[in-house]
Amino acid sequence: MKRLLIVLTTALLAACASTGSGTGPSAEREIKTDSDQTDADRKAGIRLELAQGYFSRGQFNTALDELKLALQAKPDMREAVNLRGLIYGAMGEHQLAEDAFRRALVVYPNDPDTLHNYGWFMCQQQRWPTADSLFDQALGQSTYRAPARTLLAKGVCEARSGRMLVAEKTLTRAFELDPANPAIAMNLSEVLYRNRELERARFYVKRVNDQPEQLNAQSLWLQLRVERKLGNANMVDELAMKLRRRYPQAPETQSLDAGRYDE
C-alpha cells in the first residue's frame, strides 16, 4: 500500500485555532482583535510559525528549537503543545512523541486536533486499534471543524492495515464532505482500484487529472494503471507519454519503464 497518498505534515495543524486567554462568559463572547494580543502571544505566534515552516521542510531540530522558544513565551499554547508531538514523531523519538500527545490532552482534554495528530502517529506505529479509537474520538467532538481531514487519515490508516472495504467506506464519507480535496479523491481511487472497482476508481482519479494544478506523477500513474486494467490501450499510451514527458525522473516513471504496475 505504499502508493497511497497523504500529506500529513503541517497540514495536520490546519484546523488549529488560537485559544482565548479570557475567562468567564463575557470574555468568551468578546471579539478578539490584534490589540488583545500580549507580547507573549505575539512572540509565541512568530516562533510557532517558524517552527511549522521548518517542520514542513524536514528541518526537525531547528523546528524543535523554535517550538521551545514558543513554549517559553506561552507554555500552554495549544498549537505548540500539539506540534511538539509531531516533531518528536518525525525525529523517530516515539516515546517522547507519545508523551507529548498525552500531555497535550491533559492540558486540552478532547481537543480534536490533538486526537487527530495522536491518531495518525499511532497509525504510523501500526497500532491500529488505538489509532481507530483516537480518530473516532476526534470525529465525535461536536466543535470539530475538519472531519474530512480525519476521515482521510482514518481511511488511509485502515487501508494500510489491510481493511480495504472499511477504508472504502471511510474515504467515501470523506469525499462527500470535501469533494474538492485531491488527496481524498486520490486515496479513494487507489482503494477502489485495490478493491477492483475500476470504473469508480477511474472516476475519482480522473477528477484530479482533469485539473492541471492538481495533476502530478502519482495521479497520472494511478489512472494509467486503472486504464490498463480496463483494457483502454490508447489511454494507457497517452498517459504513459504524458508521464514520461512531464516527470522523467519520477519513481512512477521508473516503475512504468520497468513494467512494475502492481507494486
C-alpha positions in Angstrom: 0.0 0.0 0.0 2.9 2.4 -0.3 1.3 4.1 -3.3 -1.4 5.5 -1.0 -1.0 9.3 -0.8 -1.5 11.6 2.1 0.0 14.9 3.1 0.2 14.9 6.8 2.8 17.3 8.0 1.9 20.9 9.0 -1.4 20.4 7.2 -2.4 18.4 10.3 -2.5 21.7 12.1 -4.6 23.5 9.6 -7.7 23.4 11.8 -5.9 24.6 14.9 -7.2 27.9 16.2 -5.7 30.2 18.8 -7.2 29.7 22.2 -8.5 32.6 24.0 -6.9 33.8 27.3 -10.0 35.3 28.8 -12.2 33.7 31.4 -15.9 33.9 32.1 -19.0 34.2 29.8 -18.4 37.9 28.9 -14.8 37.1 27.8 -15.9 34.2 25.7 -18.4 36.5 23.9 -15.8 39.2 23.3 -14.5 39.5 19.7 -10.7 39.2 19.8 -8.6 41.7 17.8 -4.9 42.3 17.5 -4.9 44.7 20.4 -5.9 41.8 22.7 -2.6 40.0 22.0 0.0 40.3 24.7 3.7 40.5 23.9 4.0 36.8 24.9 1.2 35.9 22.4 2.9 37.7 19.6 6.3 36.2 20.4 4.9 32.7 20.7 2.9 33.1 17.4 6.0 34.1 15.5 8.1 31.3 16.9 5.3 28.8 16.2 5.0 29.9 12.6 8.8 29.5 12.2 8.6 26.0 13.8 5.8 24.9 11.4 7.8 26.2 8.4 11.0 24.3 9.5 8.9 21.2 10.3 7.3 21.2 6.8 10.8 21.3 5.2 12.1 18.4 7.3 14.4 20.6 9.5 13.2 18.9 12.7 16.0 20.1 15.1 15.5 23.7 14.1 11.7 23.3 14.3 12.1 22.0 17.8 14.3 24.9 18.8 11.7 27.4 17.6 9.0 25.4 19.3 10.8 25.5 22.6 11.0 29.3 22.3 7.3 29.5 21.6 6.5 27.5 24.6 8.8 29.6 26.8 6.7 32.6 25.8 3.4 30.8 26.2 3.7 27.4 27.9 0.0 26.4 27.3 -0.2 27.4 23.6 -2.4 24.7 22.1 -0.9 24.6 18.7 2.6 24.4 20.1 1.9 21.5 22.5 0.3 19.8 19.6 3.1 20.3 17.2 5.7 19.0 19.7 4.3 15.5 19.4 4.5 15.7 15.6 8.1 16.9 15.6 9.2 14.2 18.0 7.5 11.6 15.9 9.2 12.8 12.8 12.5 12.6 14.6 11.9 8.9 15.5 11.6 9.8 19.2 8.4 7.7 19.6 8.2 7.6 23.3 8.7 11.4 23.6 6.1 11.9 20.9 3.5 9.8 22.7 4.3 11.5 26.0 3.9 14.9 24.3 0.5 14.0 22.9 -0.7 12.7 26.2 0.4 15.9 28.0 -1.4 17.9 25.3 -4.6 16.1 26.1 -4.1 16.7 29.8 -3.9 20.5 29.1 -6.7 20.4 26.4 -8.9 17.4 27.1 -10.7 16.0 24.0 -9.0 18.6 21.7 -9.9 17.2 18.2 -6.7 18.4 16.5 -4.5 16.7 19.1 -6.7 13.5 18.9 -6.3 13.5 15.1 -2.5 14.0 15.3 -2.1 11.4 18.0 -4.2 9.0 15.9 -2.0 9.5 12.9 1.1 8.9 15.0 -0.4 5.7 16.3 -1.2 4.7 12.7 2.4 5.2 11.7 3.4 2.9 14.6 0.9 0.3 13.2 -1.1 0.4 16.4 -4.4 0.1 14.5 -7.0 -0.2 17.3 -5.5 2.8 19.2 -5.4 4.9 16.0 -9.1 4.0 15.3 -10.1 5.0 18.7 -8.3 8.3 18.6 -9.7 9.2 15.2 -13.2 8.3 16.4 -12.8 10.5 19.4 -11.8 13.4 17.2 -14.8 12.9 15.0 -17.1 12.7 18.0 -16.3 16.2 19.1 -19.2 18.5 18.2 -17.0 21.5 17.8 -14.6 19.8 15.3 -14.3 21.8 12.1 -12.3 19.4 10.0 -13.9 16.0 10.0 -13.0 15.3 6.3 -9.3 15.6 7.2 -9.7 13.0 10.0 -11.8 10.7 7.8 -9.0 10.9 5.2 -6.3 9.9 7.8 -8.6 7.2 9.2 -9.3 5.7 5.7 -5.6 5.7 4.8 -4.8 4.0 8.1 -7.5 1.4 7.5 -6.1 0.7 4.0 -2.5 0.4 5.4 -3.8 -2.2 7.9 -5.4 -4.2 5.0 -9.0 -3.3 5.8 -9.8 -2.2 2.2 -13.6 -2.4 2.3 -13.8 -0.4 5.5 -11.3 2.1 4.1 -13.5 2.5 1.0 -16.5 3.4 3.2 -14.5 5.9 5.3 -12.9 7.6 2.3 -16.3 7.8 0.6 -17.6 9.7 3.6 -14.5 12.0 3.5 -15.2 12.7 -0.2 -18.9 13.5 0.5 -17.7 16.2 3.0 -14.9 17.6 0.8 -15.2 16.6 -2.8 -12.7 19.2 -4.0 -9.8 17.7 -2.0 -7.4 15.9 -4.4 -5.8 13.8 -1.6 -9.2 12.3 -0.7 -10.0 11.6 -4.3 -6.6 10.0 -4.9 -6.7 7.8 -1.9 -10.3 6.7 -2.6 -9.4 5.9 -6.2 -6.4 3.9 -5.0 -8.6 1.9 -2.6 -11.2 1.3 -5.2 -8.5 0.1 -7.6 -7.3 -2.4 -5.0 -11.0 -3.4 -4.5 -11.3 -4.0 -8.3 -14.0 -1.2 -8.5 -12.3 0.0 -11.7 -14.9 2.3 -13.2 -15.3 4.1 -9.9 -11.6 4.3 -9.4 -11.3 5.9 -12.8 -14.0 8.5 -12.0 -12.2 9.8 -8.9 -8.6 9.9 -10.3 -9.8 11.5 -13.5 -11.3 14.3 -11.4 -7.8 15.1 -10.2 -6.1 14.7 -13.6 -8.7 17.0 -15.2 -7.4 19.8 -13.1 -4.0 21.0 -14.3 -3.0 22.4 -11.0 -3.7 19.1 -9.2 -2.2 16.7 -11.8 1.1 15.0 -10.7 3.1 11.9 -11.4 1.2 9.9 -8.8 -2.2 10.7 -10.2 -1.1 10.0 -13.8 0.4 6.7 -12.7 -2.8 5.7 -10.9 -5.0 6.5 -13.8 -2.7 4.7 -16.2 -2.9 1.5 -14.0 -6.7 1.8 -13.9 -7.0 2.3 -17.6 -4.7 -0.7 -18.2 -6.9 -2.9 -16.1 -9.9 -1.7 -18.0 -8.2 -2.5 -21.3 -8.1 1.0 -22.6 -4.8 0.7 -24.5 -5.0 4.1 -26.3 -5.5 5.9 -23.0 -2.6 4.0 -21.4 -0.3 5.1 -24.2 -1.4 8.7 -23.9 -0.9 8.7 -20.1 2.5 7.0 -20.4 3.7 9.6 -22.9 2.5 12.4 -20.6 4.1 10.8 -17.5 7.5 10.3 -19.3 7.4 13.9 -20.8 6.4 15.7 -17.6 8.1 13.6 -14.9 11.0 11.7 -16.5 12.8 11.1 -13.2 9.8 10.3 -11.0 9.6 6.9 -9.3 6.3 6.3 -11.1 8.0 6.7 -14.5 10.7 4.3 -13.4 8.0 1.8 -12.4 6.3 2.3 -15.8 9.6 1.7 -17.7 10.3 -1.4 -15.7 6.7 -2.8 -16.1 6.0 -2.8 -12.4 2.3 -2.0 -12.5 1.2 -3.6 -9.3 3.7 -2.6 -6.6 
